[in-house]
Amino acid sequence: MARNFKMNGTKLPLQTLINNLNAGQLKSNVEVVIAPPAIYLDQVRQSVRKDIGVSAQNAFNATSGAYTGEISPEQLKDIGIDWVILGHSERREIFKESDEFIASKVAHALKVGVKVIACIGEKLEERESGKTFDVITRQLAAIAKEISDWSNVVIAYEPVWAIGTGKVATPEQAQEVHAYIRKWLKENVSEQVAENTRIIYGGSVNGANCAGLAKQPDIDGFLVGGASLKPEFVTIVNSHV
Ligand SMILES: O=C(CO)COP(=O)(O)O
């Protein structure tokens, strides 16, 4: 269960959210990871409960060097950050990150020992023109080409049309794509990877719609944006079945 703050929050309000999470009664079988803006990673790592993971929202594919503005997975490790979100649709769209670039960042982060939440998902026009599975296949295949060990990868299916729109995918729509992802992993990686890889859903998840989604057999958790800025995140965590 992951909480993506995106470029939201400042020191004090973030601390209030962390305090609320620290005090929350969270189901013990749910792994919770929060992803604050990079500048607050250290603050959040120092103040959040140790059983909660902290994730960056992006990282580069090199150890160090002349890459102004970038952060390496090695630097994340240095301050105790174990996770990174890669391939978010906002990175793909706004910052023009290609499938290949994202895949190389996934490979580099894993090599360094930083676990990855790899985001994939189709845009509205792609869904409407029947290309959803083609897009998912293309994005997955790019990653599969670069990595062989999937044990530290979580896949986040985030249909772009559902992100920040309030237009959540129905449980059936999300389940259909999650099942496809699992089938693709089975046929193209291995049965074991297909069974063990967590596939989480993101896109307008909130305290009211999470329970229906969580019941689906191939939905293993959520990547939450807007609702992650509210105390209702605790409800979403506890919707896990
Ligand atoms: O992009 C998302 C999480 O990474 C989803 O955002 P929303 O929950 O605001 O739709």
Ligand as a Chemical Component Dictionary entry (heavy atoms), coordinates in Angstrom:
data_LIG
# 
_chem_comp.id                   LIG 
_chem_comp.type                 NON-POLYMER 
_chem_comp.pdbx_formal_charge   0 
_chem_comp.three_letter_code    LIG 
# 
loop_
_chem_comp_atom.comp_id 
_chem_comp_atom.atom_id 
_chem_comp_atom.alt_atom_id 
_chem_comp_atom.type_symbol 
_chem_comp_atom.charge 
_chem_comp_atom.model_Cartn_x 
_chem_comp_atom.model_Cartn_y 
_chem_comp_atom.model_Cartn_z 
_chem_comp_atom.pdbx_ordinal 
LIG O1 O1 O 0 -1.072 8.892  -9.526 1  
LIG C1 C1 C 0 -1.550 8.383  -8.544 2  
LIG C2 C2 C 0 -0.702 7.731  -7.535 3  
LIG O2 O2 O 0 0.603  7.601  -7.990 4  
LIG C3 C3 C 0 -2.995 8.390  -8.299 5  
LIG O3 O3 O 0 -3.381 9.686  -8.014 6  
LIG P1 P1 P 0 -4.870 9.975  -7.496 7  
LIG O4 O4 O 0 -5.133 9.005  -6.374 8  
LIG O5 O5 O 0 -4.848 11.406 -7.063 9  
LIG O6 O6 O 0 -5.770 9.724  -8.666 10 
# 
loop_
_chem_comp_bond.comp_id 
_chem_comp_bond.atom_id_1 
_chem_comp_bond.atom_id_2 
_chem_comp_bond.value_order 
_chem_comp_bond.pdbx_ordinal 
LIG O1 C1 DOUB 1 
LIG C1 C2 SING 2 
LIG C1 C3 SING 3 
LIG C2 O2 SING 4 
LIG C3 O3 SING 5 
LIG O3 P1 SING 6 
LIG P1 O4 DOUB 7 
LIG P1 O5 SING 8 
LIG P1 O6 SING 9 
# 
